[in-house]
Amino acid sequence: MCLPQDLWVIEVIERLFIYFKKELNWSFEVLTILSSKSNLILGQHSRTTYP
């Protein structure tokens, strides 16, 4: 259950997401690529650390 004071946080996050998607679409794609690469690196690292 969302508390009333949490609703504005969700709204701000949604507005920021829409802004980034519209104005900074290229950087959003770069961030997505970087995060997917870091996930691959972290995934390989976790596989070697925890067999």
C-alpha positions, -999 to 999 in steps of 0.1 A, spaced: 0 0 0 14 34 -10 13 61 16 2 96 4 37 110 9 51 83 -14 28 93 -43 48 125 -52 80 105 -53 65 81 -78 52 110 -98 86 128 -99 103 95 -109 77 91 -137 82 127 -149 120 123 -149 117 90 -168 95 106 -194 119 136 -196 150 114 -201 131 93 -226 122 123 -247 151 147 -243 180 123 -237 170 92 -256 206 86 -268 221 88 -234 194 66 -220 203 40 -246 240 44 -237 231 39 -200 211 8 -209 241 -6 -229 265 2 -201 242 -14 -174 238 -45 -195 275 -48 -199 281 -43 -162 255 -69 -155 274 -93 -177 306 -85 -159 290 -88 -125 273 -121 -136 306 -136 -147 323 -123 -114 295 -138 -93 298 -171 -111 336 -173 -104 331 -161 -68 302 -184 -60 306 -217 -79 
